[in-house]
Amino acid sequence: MKLTRRDFSKLAATGILAAAAPRLFAPALAQNKPLRIGIIAPRSGVAGTAGECGIRAVQWAAERMNKDGGIAGRKIELVLEEETNPKDTIERFRRLVLQEKVESVHGLISTGVSLGTAPIAEEEQALLVMWDGTTQDGVKEMMPNPKYVFRSTDNECEGVMGSLLAVKHFKGKFKRVAGINPDYSYGRNNWEAFRQILARYGIEAEFVAEQWPKVGTMDLTSHIAALKAAKPDLIFSSMLFADLPVFMKQGHAAGLFDGVKMVLPAAGWQLNQLKKEFMPEGIIFGHNTLYFDHPQASALQKAFVQDYMERYKEAPHWEADRAYFALATYKAGVEAAQKAAGKWPIPEQVAEAMPGLEVESLGGKGRFRKDKIAEQVFYQGPSTNANKYDFPTLASVDTFQAAQLQKPPGADFWEWIKTAKMPV
């Protein structure tokens, strides 16, 4: 059942929910009560591993923060819900806000779900801090001035970085180029960004094949056969869901990667599933905002990675960083707003305090811009199989700031990519 604020008010008037809405009807909460934070993330399907990684990280972060006194003196209590399709996720978001009485909601990975949920957050005046979601339709901003909604970095950041590193590491070493990318706006925008960046650097590439499998396609043999027939020197793929390991395994079996250079800007999401036995070396391999094996990792990252790998027997990826960043920034915002107001802040005051606050996240320092879009650090580099794990790591680490990879507030992405000062 769809539960709106109006429905909720009617129920409250009948007494059914008389004791169930302190956030709405008694905003001055006692500060000794737990601070309830809603978490919405996928736990199954093609993005299930990503959601689980984020949930594990936010649980680790909450436990760590609670040992230090929580947020402004209140212990954190997480309330978990699953992200599925937009309709059901919106209902769960409303339930978290109106029935569970959470003070903010964090999570969301799917852009489609984010586009549906963000307007509801504004309508309900509920603070929403997304892990990986944006409010862009493709690269077009659909919510330029949100009041309560905080978005991740632009989805195209990793594609722009992978394209720049293809220029840096492979220039002069390829001519025939093929692409296999997920058949929706993310894949199509990353592929077009790659083509435009090659053109901007004067690389005369011949584009010999484009393949557009639907997300979640697990038999990719026809796509692989088409790529192999095109005889590319380089393959660019922004695949990132559970179908990426399938592509790499089936492509290896077919001999697709023999002598072919690869650019996988979002591969880190499937890190643990990309086994050495079918992964060639020297791939431009993207880890987004957390490279778990960074040789100069912070003490925070080292502590998290050690705990995570001991407990779950696998490596964390960037969704862990996004989840930690969301909670750390919210904590900083609440405490700044409380200090300014001299009492427990309302969501509007927290939302006003958060932009510009720099926090240390698992992958490095980050902040939200004034337009409530995140700026974090990105890691990619050539892969190697010479390590102690059963999956690739980076032979060397390239590090770019998000400000070098995403359009400024209000800018058109396609105009920006033609004229922006690039870090390579």
Contacts in CASP RR format, 6 or more apart in sequence:
PFRMAT RR
TARGET T0000
AUTHOR 0000-0000-0000
METHOD contacts of the structure
MODEL  1
MKLTRRDFSKLAATGILAAAAPRLFAPALAQNKPLRIGIIAPRSGVAGTA
GECGIRAVQWAAERMNKDGGIAGRKIELVLEEETNPKDTIERFRRLVLQE
KVESVHGLISTGVSLGTAPIAEEEQALLVMWDGTTQDGVKEMMPNPKYVF
RSTDNECEGVMGSLLAVKHFKGKFKRVAGINPDYSYGRNNWEAFRQILAR
YGIEAEFVAEQWPKVGTMDLTSHIAALKAAKPDLIFSSMLFADLPVFMKQ
GHAAGLFDGVKMVLPAAGWQLNQLKKEFMPEGIIFGHNTLYFDHPQASAL
QKAFVQDYMERYKEAPHWEADRAYFALATYKAGVEAAQKAAGKWPIPEQV
AEAMPGLEVESLGGKGRFRKDKIAEQVFYQGPSTNANKYDFPTLASVDTF
QAAQLQKPPGADFWEWIKTAKMPV
1 91 0 8 1.000
2 91 0 8 1.000
2 94 0 8 1.000
3 91 0 8 1.000
3 94 0 8 1.000
3 95 0 8 1.000
3 98 0 8 1.000
3 99 0 8 1.000
4 94 0 8 1.000
5 98 0 8 1.000
5 123 0 8 1.000
5 124 0 8 1.000
8 17 0 8 1.000
8 21 0 8 1.000
8 24 0 8 1.000
8 98 0 8 1.000
8 99 0 8 1.000
11 17 0 8 1.000
12 18 0 8 1.000
12 20 0 8 1.000
12 21 0 8 1.000
12 25 0 8 1.000
17 99 0 8 1.000
20 99 0 8 1.000
20 101 0 8 1.000
21 98 0 8 1.000
21 101 0 8 1.000
22 29 0 8 1.000
22 101 0 8 1.000
23 29 0 8 1.000
23 97 0 8 1.000
23 101 0 8 1.000
23 102 0 8 1.000
23 103 0 8 1.000
24 98 0 8 1.000
27 346 0 8 1.000
28 343 0 8 1.000
28 344 0 8 1.000
29 344 0 8 1.000
31 72 0 8 1.000
31 73 0 8 1.000
31 74 0 8 1.000
31 344 0 8 1.000
32 74 0 8 1.000
33 74 0 8 1.000
34 74 0 8 1.000
34 75 0 8 1.000
34 76 0 8 1.000
34 77 0 8 1.000
35 70 0 8 1.000
35 71 0 8 1.000
35 74 0 8 1.000
35 75 0 8 1.000
35 76 0 8 1.000
35 77 0 8 1.000
35 103 0 8 1.000
35 334 0 8 1.000
36 77 0 8 1.000
36 78 0 8 1.000
36 79 0 8 1.000
36 100 0 8 1.000
36 101 0 8 1.000
36 102 0 8 1.000
36 103 0 8 1.000
37 62 0 8 1.000
37 76 0 8 1.000
37 77 0 8 1.000
37 78 0 8 1.000
37 79 0 8 1.000
37 102 0 8 1.000
37 103 0 8 1.000
37 104 0 8 1.000
37 105 0 8 1.000
37 106 0 8 1.000
37 327 0 8 1.000
37 330 0 8 1.000
38 78 0 8 1.000
38 79 0 8 1.000
38 80 0 8 1.000
38 81 0 8 1.000
38 96 0 8 1.000
38 100 0 8 1.000
38 102 0 8 1.000
38 104 0 8 1.000
38 105 0 8 1.000
38 106 0 8 1.000
39 55 0 8 1.000
39 58 0 8 1.000
39 78 0 8 1.000
39 79 0 8 1.000
39 80 0 8 1.000
39 81 0 8 1.000
39 105 0 8 1.000
39 106 0 8 1.000
39 107 0 8 1.000
40 81 0 8 1.000
40 82 0 8 1.000
40 83 0 8 1.000
40 89 0 8 1.000
40 92 0 8 1.000
40 93 0 8 1.000
40 96 0 8 1.000
40 105 0 8 1.000
40 106 0 8 1.000
40 107 0 8 1.000
40 108 0 8 1.000
40 117 0 8 1.000
41 50 0 8 1.000
41 51 0 8 1.000
41 52 0 8 1.000
41 54 0 8 1.000
41 55 0 8 1.000
41 80 0 8 1.000
41 82 0 8 1.000
41 83 0 8 1.000
41 107 0 8 1.000
41 108 0 8 1.000
41 109 0 8 1.000
41 131 0 8 1.000
41 323 0 8 1.000
42 48 0 8 1.000
42 50 0 8 1.000
42 51 0 8 1.000
42 82 0 8 1.000
42 83 0 8 1.000
42 84 0 8 1.000
42 109 0 8 1.000
42 110 0 8 1.000
43 51 0 8 1.000
43 52 0 8 1.000
43 55 0 8 1.000
43 82 0 8 1.000
44 82 0 8 1.000
45 242 0 8 1.000
46 215 0 8 1.000
46 216 0 8 1.000
46 241 0 8 1.000
46 242 0 8 1.000
46 243 0 8 1.000
47 83 0 8 1.000
47 109 0 8 1.000
47 110 0 8 1.000
47 241 0 8 1.000
48 242 0 8 1.000
49 242 0 8 1.000
49 269 0 8 1.000
49 270 0 8 1.000
49 272 0 8 1.000
49 273 0 8 1.000
50 109 0 8 1.000
50 132 0 8 1.000
50 269 0 8 1.000
50 317 0 8 1.000
50 319 0 8 1.000
51 83 0 8 1.000
51 109 0 8 1.000
51 319 0 8 1.000
53 316 0 8 1.000
53 317 0 8 1.000
53 319 0 8 1.000
53 320 0 8 1.000
53 323 0 8 1.000
54 131 0 8 1.000
54 319 0 8 1.000
54 320 0 8 1.000
54 322 0 8 1.000
54 323 0 8 1.000
55 80 0 8 1.000
55 323 0 8 1.000
56 308 0 8 1.000
56 311 0 8 1.000
56 312 0 8 1.000
56 316 0 8 1.000
56 320 0 8 1.000
57 304 0 8 1.000
57 308 0 8 1.000
57 316 0 8 1.000
57 319 0 8 1.000
57 320 0 8 1.000
57 321 0 8 1.000
57 323 0 8 1.000
57 324 0 8 1.000
57 362 0 8 1.000
58 78 0 8 1.000
58 106 0 8 1.000
58 323 0 8 1.000
58 324 0 8 1.000
58 326 0 8 1.000
58 327 0 8 1.000
59 78 0 8 1.000
60 304 0 8 1.000
60 307 0 8 1.000
60 308 0 8 1.000
60 324 0 8 1.000
61 323 0 8 1.000
61 324 0 8 1.000
61 327 0 8 1.000
61 328 0 8 1.000
62 76 0 8 1.000
62 78 0 8 1.000
62 327 0 8 1.000
65 71 0 8 1.000
65 76 0 8 1.000
65 327 0 8 1.000
65 331 0 8 1.000
66 75 0 8 1.000
66 76 0 8 1.000
69 75 0 8 1.000
70 76 0 8 1.000
70 331 0 8 1.000
71 330 0 8 1.000
71 331 0 8 1.000
71 334 0 8 1.000
71 335 0 8 1.000
72 334 0 8 1.000
72 335 0 8 1.000
72 338 0 8 1.000
72 344 0 8 1.000
76 327 0 8 1.000
79 96 0 8 1.000
79 100 0 8 1.000
79 102 0 8 1.000
81 89 0 8 1.000
81 92 0 8 1.000
81 93 0 8 1.000
81 95 0 8 1.000
81 96 0 8 1.000
82 92 0 8 1.000
83 89 0 8 1.000
83 92 0 8 1.000
83 107 0 8 1.000
83 108 0 8 1.000
83 109 0 8 1.000
83 110 0 8 1.000
83 113 0 8 1.000
85 113 0 8 1.000
86 110 0 8 1.000
86 112 0 8 1.000
86 113 0 8 1.000
86 115 0 8 1.000
86 116 0 8 1.000
86 117 0 8 1.000
89 108 0 8 1.000
89 113 0 8 1.000
89 117 0 8 1.000
90 116 0 8 1.000
90 117 0 8 1.000
90 120 0 8 1.000
93 105 0 8 1.000
93 117 0 8 1.000
93 120 0 8 1.000
93 121 0 8 1.000
93 126 0 8 1.000
93 128 0 8 1.000
94 120 0 8 1.000
94 124 0 8 1.000
96 102 0 8 1.000
96 105 0 8 1.000
97 105 0 8 1.000
97 124 0 8 1.000
97 126 0 8 1.000
98 124 0 8 1.000
103 127 0 8 1.000
103 347 0 8 1.000
104 126 0 8 1.000
104 127 0 8 1.000
104 128 0 8 1.000
104 129 0 8 1.000
104 330 0 8 1.000
104 347 0 8 1.000
104 350 0 8 1.000
105 121 0 8 1.000
105 126 0 8 1.000
105 127 0 8 1.000
105 128 0 8 1.000
105 129 0 8 1.000
106 128 0 8 1.000
106 129 0 8 1.000
106 130 0 8 1.000
106 131 0 8 1.000
106 323 0 8 1.000
106 326 0 8 1.000
106 327 0 8 1.000
106 330 0 8 1.000
107 129 0 8 1.000
107 130 0 8 1.000
107 131 0 8 1.000
107 132 0 8 1.000
107 133 0 8 1.000
107 322 0 8 1.000
107 323 0 8 1.000
107 326 0 8 1.000
108 114 0 8 1.000
108 117 0 8 1.000
108 128 0 8 1.000
108 130 0 8 1.000
108 131 0 8 1.000
108 132 0 8 1.000
108 133 0 8 1.000
109 131 0 8 1.000
109 132 0 8 1.000
109 133 0 8 1.000
109 319 0 8 1.000
110 133 0 8 1.000
111 133 0 8 1.000
111 134 0 8 1.000
111 136 0 8 1.000
111 138 0 8 1.000
111 155 0 8 1.000
111 185 0 8 1.000
111 186 0 8 1.000
113 133 0 8 1.000
114 130 0 8 1.000
114 133 0 8 1.000
114 134 0 8 1.000
114 135 0 8 1.000
114 151 0 8 1.000
115 135 0 8 1.000
115 137 0 8 1.000
115 142 0 8 1.000
117 128 0 8 1.000
118 128 0 8 1.000
118 130 0 8 1.000
118 135 0 8 1.000
118 143 0 8 1.000
118 146 0 8 1.000
118 149 0 8 1.000
118 151 0 8 1.000
119 143 0 8 1.000
120 126 0 8 1.000
121 127 0 8 1.000
121 128 0 8 1.000
121 148 0 8 1.000
121 149 0 8 1.000
122 143 0 8 1.000
122 146 0 8 1.000
122 147 0 8 1.000
122 148 0 8 1.000
122 149 0 8 1.000
125 147 0 8 1.000
125 148 0 8 1.000
125 347 0 8 1.000
125 348 0 8 1.000
126 148 0 8 1.000
126 347 0 8 1.000
127 148 0 8 1.000
127 150 0 8 1.000
127 330 0 8 1.000
127 347 0 8 1.000
127 350 0 8 1.000
127 351 0 8 1.000
128 148 0 8 1.000
128 149 0 8 1.000
128 150 0 8 1.000
129 150 0 8 1.000
129 326 0 8 1.000
129 327 0 8 1.000
129 329 0 8 1.000
129 330 0 8 1.000
130 149 0 8 1.000
130 150 0 8 1.000
130 151 0 8 1.000
130 152 0 8 1.000
130 326 0 8 1.000
131 152 0 8 1.000
131 319 0 8 1.000
131 322 0 8 1.000
131 323 0 8 1.000
131 326 0 8 1.000
132 152 0 8 1.000
132 319 0 8 1.000
132 322 0 8 1.000
133 151 0 8 1.000
133 152 0 8 1.000
133 155 0 8 1.000
134 151 0 8 1.000
134 152 0 8 1.000
134 154 0 8 1.000
134 155 0 8 1.000
134 373 0 8 1.000
135 141 0 8 1.000
135 142 0 8 1.000
135 143 0 8 1.000
135 146 0 8 1.000
135 149 0 8 1.000
135 151 0 8 1.000
136 142 0 8 1.000
136 154 0 8 1.000
136 155 0 8 1.000
137 185 0 8 1.000
138 155 0 8 1.000
138 185 0 8 1.000
138 186 0 8 1.000
138 189 0 8 1.000
139 154 0 8 1.000
139 156 0 8 1.000
139 185 0 8 1.000
139 189 0 8 1.000
139 407 0 8 1.000
139 413 0 8 1.000
139 414 0 8 1.000
141 410 0 8 1.000
143 149 0 8 1.000
144 371 0 8 1.000
144 410 0 8 1.000
145 371 0 8 1.000
146 372 0 8 1.000
147 348 0 8 1.000
147 351 0 8 1.000
148 347 0 8 1.000
148 348 0 8 1.000
148 351 0 8 1.000
149 372 0 8 1.000
150 326 0 8 1.000
150 329 0 8 1.000
150 351 0 8 1.000
150 354 0 8 1.000
150 368 0 8 1.000
150 372 0 8 1.000
150 373 0 8 1.000
150 374 0 8 1.000
151 372 0 8 1.000
151 373 0 8 1.000
151 374 0 8 1.000
152 322 0 8 1.000
152 373 0 8 1.000
152 374 0 8 1.000
153 289 0 8 1.000
153 373 0 8 1.000
153 374 0 8 1.000
153 375 0 8 1.000
153 376 0 8 1.000
153 402 0 8 1.000
153 405 0 8 1.000
153 406 0 8 1.000
154 373 0 8 1.000
154 405 0 8 1.000
154 406 0 8 1.000
154 407 0 8 1.000
154 413 0 8 1.000
155 186 0 8 1.000
155 189 0 8 1.000
156 186 0 8 1.000
156 189 0 8 1.000
156 190 0 8 1.000
156 193 0 8 1.000
156 405 0 8 1.000
156 406 0 8 1.000
156 413 0 8 1.000
157 288 0 8 1.000
157 378 0 8 1.000
157 402 0 8 1.000
157 405 0 8 1.000
157 406 0 8 1.000
158 190 0 8 1.000
158 238 0 8 1.000
158 265 0 8 1.000
158 266 0 8 1.000
158 286 0 8 1.000
158 288 0 8 1.000
158 378 0 8 1.000
158 380 0 8 1.000
158 405 0 8 1.000
159 190 0 8 1.000
159 193 0 8 1.000
159 194 0 8 1.000
159 238 0 8 1.000
159 265 0 8 1.000
159 266 0 8 1.000
160 193 0 8 1.000
160 197 0 8 1.000
160 405 0 8 1.000
160 406 0 8 1.000
160 417 0 8 1.000
161 265 0 8 1.000
161 286 0 8 1.000
161 378 0 8 1.000
161 380 0 8 1.000
161 398 0 8 1.000
161 400 0 8 1.000
161 405 0 8 1.000
162 194 0 8 1.000
162 263 0 8 1.000
162 265 0 8 1.000
162 284 0 8 1.000
162 286 0 8 1.000
162 380 0 8 1.000
163 193 0 8 1.000
163 194 0 8 1.000
163 197 0 8 1.000
163 198 0 8 1.000
163 236 0 8 1.000
163 263 0 8 1.000
163 265 0 8 1.000
164 197 0 8 1.000
164 400 0 8 1.000
164 422 0 8 1.000
164 423 0 8 1.000
164 424 0 8 1.000
165 263 0 8 1.000
165 284 0 8 1.000
165 380 0 8 1.000
165 381 0 8 1.000
165 398 0 8 1.000
165 424 0 8 1.000
166 194 0 8 1.000
166 198 0 8 1.000
166 234 0 8 1.000
166 236 0 8 1.000
166 261 0 8 1.000
166 263 0 8 1.000
166 284 0 8 1.000
167 197 0 8 1.000
167 198 0 8 1.000
167 201 0 8 1.000
167 203 0 8 1.000
167 424 0 8 1.000
168 398 0 8 1.000
168 424 0 8 1.000
169 284 0 8 1.000
169 381 0 8 1.000
169 382 0 8 1.000
170 234 0 8 1.000
170 261 0 8 1.000
170 263 0 8 1.000
170 284 0 8 1.000
171 201 0 8 1.000
171 203 0 8 1.000
172 203 0 8 1.000
173 233 0 8 1.000
173 261 0 8 1.000
174 205 0 8 1.000
174 233 0 8 1.000
174 234 0 8 1.000
174 261 0 8 1.000
175 204 0 8 1.000
175 205 0 8 1.000
175 206 0 8 1.000
175 233 0 8 1.000
176 205 0 8 1.000
176 206 0 8 1.000
176 208 0 8 1.000
176 230 0 8 1.000
176 231 0 8 1.000
176 232 0 8 1.000
176 233 0 8 1.000
176 234 0 8 1.000
177 198 0 8 1.000
177 205 0 8 1.000
177 206 0 8 1.000
177 207 0 8 1.000
177 208 0 8 1.000
177 232 0 8 1.000
177 233 0 8 1.000
177 234 0 8 1.000
177 235 0 8 1.000
177 236 0 8 1.000
178 207 0 8 1.000
178 208 0 8 1.000
178 209 0 8 1.000
178 210 0 8 1.000
178 211 0 8 1.000
178 227 0 8 1.000
178 230 0 8 1.000
178 232 0 8 1.000
178 234 0 8 1.000
178 235 0 8 1.000
178 236 0 8 1.000
179 191 0 8 1.000
179 207 0 8 1.000
179 209 0 8 1.000
179 210 0 8 1.000
179 211 0 8 1.000
179 227 0 8 1.000
179 232 0 8 1.000
179 235 0 8 1.000
179 236 0 8 1.000
179 237 0 8 1.000
180 210 0 8 1.000
180 211 0 8 1.000
180 212 0 8 1.000
180 213 0 8 1.000
180 223 0 8 1.000
180 227 0 8 1.000
180 235 0 8 1.000
180 237 0 8 1.000
180 239 0 8 1.000
180 247 0 8 1.000
181 187 0 8 1.000
181 188 0 8 1.000
181 190 0 8 1.000
181 191 0 8 1.000
181 210 0 8 1.000
181 211 0 8 1.000
181 212 0 8 1.000
181 236 0 8 1.000
181 237 0 8 1.000
181 238 0 8 1.000
181 239 0 8 1.000
182 212 0 8 1.000
182 213 0 8 1.000
182 214 0 8 1.000
182 215 0 8 1.000
182 238 0 8 1.000
182 239 0 8 1.000
182 240 0 8 1.000
182 241 0 8 1.000
182 243 0 8 1.000
183 212 0 8 1.000
183 213 0 8 1.000
183 214 0 8 1.000
183 215 0 8 1.000
184 215 0 8 1.000
186 238 0 8 1.000
187 238 0 8 1.000
188 212 0 8 1.000
189 413 0 8 1.000
190 238 0 8 1.000
190 265 0 8 1.000
191 210 0 8 1.000
191 236 0 8 1.000
191 238 0 8 1.000
193 417 0 8 1.000
194 236 0 8 1.000
194 263 0 8 1.000
195 205 0 8 1.000
195 207 0 8 1.000
196 414 0 8 1.000
196 417 0 8 1.000
196 418 0 8 1.000
197 417 0 8 1.000
197 422 0 8 1.000
198 205 0 8 1.000
200 417 0 8 1.000
200 418 0 8 1.000
200 422 0 8 1.000
205 234 0 8 1.000
208 230 0 8 1.000
208 231 0 8 1.000
208 232 0 8 1.000
209 226 0 8 1.000
209 227 0 8 1.000
209 229 0 8 1.000
209 230 0 8 1.000
209 232 0 8 1.000
211 223 0 8 1.000
211 226 0 8 1.000
211 227 0 8 1.000
213 220 0 8 1.000
213 223 0 8 1.000
213 239 0 8 1.000
213 243 0 8 1.000
213 247 0 8 1.000
215 241 0 8 1.000
215 243 0 8 1.000
216 241 0 8 1.000
216 242 0 8 1.000
216 243 0 8 1.000
217 223 0 8 1.000
217 243 0 8 1.000
218 242 0 8 1.000
218 243 0 8 1.000
218 246 0 8 1.000
220 243 0 8 1.000
220 246 0 8 1.000
220 247 0 8 1.000
220 250 0 8 1.000
220 251 0 8 1.000
221 250 0 8 1.000
221 254 0 8 1.000
223 247 0 8 1.000
224 247 0 8 1.000
224 250 0 8 1.000
224 251 0 8 1.000
224 254 0 8 1.000
224 256 0 8 1.000
225 254 0 8 1.000
227 235 0 8 1.000
227 256 0 8 1.000
228 254 0 8 1.000
228 255 0 8 1.000
228 256 0 8 1.000
232 260 0 8 1.000
233 260 0 8 1.000
233 261 0 8 1.000
234 260 0 8 1.000
234 261 0 8 1.000
234 262 0 8 1.000
234 263 0 8 1.000
235 256 0 8 1.000
235 257 0 8 1.000
235 260 0 8 1.000
235 261 0 8 1.000
235 262 0 8 1.000
235 263 0 8 1.000
236 263 0 8 1.000
237 244 0 8 1.000
237 247 0 8 1.000
237 262 0 8 1.000
237 263 0 8 1.000
237 264 0 8 1.000
238 264 0 8 1.000
238 265 0 8 1.000
238 266 0 8 1.000
239 247 0 8 1.000
239 264 0 8 1.000
239 266 0 8 1.000
240 266 0 8 1.000
240 267 0 8 1.000
240 268 0 8 1.000
240 269 0 8 1.000
240 270 0 8 1.000
241 269 0 8 1.000
241 270 0 8 1.000
242 270 0 8 1.000
242 273 0 8 1.000
244 264 0 8 1.000
244 267 0 8 1.000
244 269 0 8 1.000
244 270 0 8 1.000
244 273 0 8 1.000
244 274 0 8 1.000
245 270 0 8 1.000
245 273 0 8 1.000
245 274 0 8 1.000
245 275 0 8 1.000
248 274 0 8 1.000
248 278 0 8 1.000
248 279 0 8 1.000
249 275 0 8 1.000
249 278 0 8 1.000
251 257 0 8 1.000
251 278 0 8 1.000
252 277 0 8 1.000
252 278 0 8 1.000
252 279 0 8 1.000
252 280 0 8 1.000
253 278 0 8 1.000
257 280 0 8 1.000
260 280 0 8 1.000
261 282 0 8 1.000
262 280 0 8 1.000
262 282 0 8 1.000
262 283 0 8 1.000
262 284 0 8 1.000
263 283 0 8 1.000
263 284 0 8 1.000
264 283 0 8 1.000
264 284 0 8 1.000
264 285 0 8 1.000
264 286 0 8 1.000
265 284 0 8 1.000
265 286 0 8 1.000
265 380 0 8 1.000
266 286 0 8 1.000
266 288 0 8 1.000
267 274 0 8 1.000
267 283 0 8 1.000
267 285 0 8 1.000
267 286 0 8 1.000
268 274 0 8 1.000
268 285 0 8 1.000
268 286 0 8 1.000
268 287 0 8 1.000
268 288 0 8 1.000
268 317 0 8 1.000
268 318 0 8 1.000
269 288 0 8 1.000
269 317 0 8 1.000
269 318 0 8 1.000
269 319 0 8 1.000
271 287 0 8 1.000
271 292 0 8 1.000
271 315 0 8 1.000
271 317 0 8 1.000
271 391 0 8 1.000
272 314 0 8 1.000
272 315 0 8 1.000
272 391 0 8 1.000
273 391 0 8 1.000
274 391 0 8 1.000
274 392 0 8 1.000
275 390 0 8 1.000
275 391 0 8 1.000
276 385 0 8 1.000
276 390 0 8 1.000
276 391 0 8 1.000
276 392 0 8 1.000
279 383 0 8 1.000
279 385 0 8 1.000
279 391 0 8 1.000
279 392 0 8 1.000
281 382 0 8 1.000
281 383 0 8 1.000
281 384 0 8 1.000
281 385 0 8 1.000
281 386 0 8 1.000
281 392 0 8 1.000
281 395 0 8 1.000
282 382 0 8 1.000
282 383 0 8 1.000
282 384 0 8 1.000
282 395 0 8 1.000
283 382 0 8 1.000
283 383 0 8 1.000
283 392 0 8 1.000
284 380 0 8 1.000
284 381 0 8 1.000
284 382 0 8 1.000
284 383 0 8 1.000
285 380 0 8 1.000
285 381 0 8 1.000
285 382 0 8 1.000
285 383 0 8 1.000
285 392 0 8 1.000
285 394 0 8 1.000
286 379 0 8 1.000
286 380 0 8 1.000
286 381 0 8 1.000
287 317 0 8 1.000
287 318 0 8 1.000
287 378 0 8 1.000
287 379 0 8 1.000
287 380 0 8 1.000
287 394 0 8 1.000
288 317 0 8 1.000
288 318 0 8 1.000
288 321 0 8 1.000
288 378 0 8 1.000
288 379 0 8 1.000
289 318 0 8 1.000
289 321 0 8 1.000
289 322 0 8 1.000
289 325 0 8 1.000
289 361 0 8 1.000
289 363 0 8 1.000
289 364 0 8 1.000
289 376 0 8 1.000
289 377 0 8 1.000
289 378 0 8 1.000
289 379 0 8 1.000
290 301 0 8 1.000
290 316 0 8 1.000
290 317 0 8 1.000
290 318 0 8 1.000
290 320 0 8 1.000
290 321 0 8 1.000
290 362 0 8 1.000
290 363 0 8 1.000
290 379 0 8 1.000
291 363 0 8 1.000
291 379 0 8 1.000
291 394 0 8 1.000
291 397 0 8 1.000
292 301 0 8 1.000
292 305 0 8 1.000
292 309 0 8 1.000
292 315 0 8 1.000
292 316 0 8 1.000
292 317 0 8 1.000
293 305 0 8 1.000
293 315 0 8 1.000
293 387 0 8 1.000
293 393 0 8 1.000
293 394 0 8 1.000
294 301 0 8 1.000
294 363 0 8 1.000
294 379 0 8 1.000
294 397 0 8 1.000
295 397 0 8 1.000
297 305 0 8 1.000
297 363 0 8 1.000
298 360 0 8 1.000
298 363 0 8 1.000
298 364 0 8 1.000
300 360 0 8 1.000
300 362 0 8 1.000
301 362 0 8 1.000
301 363 0 8 1.000
301 364 0 8 1.000
304 316 0 8 1.000
304 320 0 8 1.000
304 324 0 8 1.000
304 362 0 8 1.000
305 315 0 8 1.000
305 316 0 8 1.000
308 315 0 8 1.000
308 316 0 8 1.000
308 320 0 8 1.000
309 315 0 8 1.000
309 316 0 8 1.000
315 389 0 8 1.000
315 391 0 8 1.000
316 362 0 8 1.000
320 362 0 8 1.000
321 361 0 8 1.000
321 362 0 8 1.000
321 363 0 8 1.000
321 364 0 8 1.000
321 376 0 8 1.000
324 361 0 8 1.000
324 362 0 8 1.000
325 359 0 8 1.000
325 361 0 8 1.000
325 362 0 8 1.000
325 366 0 8 1.000
325 374 0 8 1.000
325 376 0 8 1.000
328 359 0 8 1.000
328 360 0 8 1.000
328 361 0 8 1.000
329 354 0 8 1.000
329 357 0 8 1.000
329 359 0 8 1.000
329 366 0 8 1.000
329 367 0 8 1.000
329 368 0 8 1.000
330 350 0 8 1.000
330 354 0 8 1.000
331 359 0 8 1.000
332 353 0 8 1.000
332 354 0 8 1.000
332 357 0 8 1.000
332 359 0 8 1.000
333 350 0 8 1.000
333 353 0 8 1.000
333 354 0 8 1.000
333 357 0 8 1.000
334 345 0 8 1.000
334 350 0 8 1.000
334 353 0 8 1.000
336 353 0 8 1.000
336 354 0 8 1.000
336 357 0 8 1.000
337 345 0 8 1.000
337 349 0 8 1.000
337 350 0 8 1.000
337 352 0 8 1.000
337 353 0 8 1.000
338 344 0 8 1.000
338 345 0 8 1.000
340 349 0 8 1.000
340 353 0 8 1.000
341 349 0 8 1.000
345 353 0 8 1.000
351 372 0 8 1.000
354 368 0 8 1.000
354 372 0 8 1.000
355 367 0 8 1.000
355 368 0 8 1.000
355 369 0 8 1.000
355 370 0 8 1.000
355 372 0 8 1.000
356 367 0 8 1.000
356 368 0 8 1.000
356 369 0 8 1.000
356 370 0 8 1.000
357 367 0 8 1.000
357 368 0 8 1.000
358 365 0 8 1.000
358 366 0 8 1.000
358 367 0 8 1.000
359 365 0 8 1.000
359 366 0 8 1.000
359 367 0 8 1.000
360 366 0 8 1.000
361 376 0 8 1.000
363 376 0 8 1.000
363 377 0 8 1.000
363 379 0 8 1.000
364 376 0 8 1.000
364 377 0 8 1.000
365 377 0 8 1.000
366 374 0 8 1.000
366 375 0 8 1.000
366 376 0 8 1.000
366 377 0 8 1.000
367 374 0 8 1.000
367 375 0 8 1.000
368 374 0 8 1.000
368 375 0 8 1.000
369 375 0 8 1.000
369 409 0 8 1.000
370 409 0 8 1.000
371 409 0 8 1.000
371 410 0 8 1.000
373 406 0 8 1.000
373 409 0 8 1.000
374 402 0 8 1.000
375 401 0 8 1.000
375 402 0 8 1.000
375 403 0 8 1.000
375 406 0 8 1.000
376 402 0 8 1.000
377 399 0 8 1.000
377 400 0 8 1.000
377 401 0 8 1.000
377 402 0 8 1.000
378 399 0 8 1.000
378 400 0 8 1.000
378 401 0 8 1.000
378 402 0 8 1.000
378 405 0 8 1.000
379 394 0 8 1.000
379 397 0 8 1.000
379 398 0 8 1.000
379 399 0 8 1.000
380 394 0 8 1.000
380 397 0 8 1.000
380 398 0 8 1.000
380 400 0 8 1.000
381 394 0 8 1.000
381 395 0 8 1.000
381 396 0 8 1.000
381 397 0 8 1.000
381 398 0 8 1.000
382 394 0 8 1.000
382 395 0 8 1.000
382 396 0 8 1.000
383 392 0 8 1.000
383 393 0 8 1.000
383 394 0 8 1.000
383 395 0 8 1.000
384 392 0 8 1.000
384 393 0 8 1.000
384 394 0 8 1.000
384 395 0 8 1.000
385 392 0 8 1.000
386 395 0 8 1.000
387 393 0 8 1.000
400 423 0 8 1.000
404 422 0 8 1.000
404 423 0 8 1.000
407 413 0 8 1.000
407 416 0 8 1.000
407 417 0 8 1.000
407 420 0 8 1.000
408 416 0 8 1.000
END
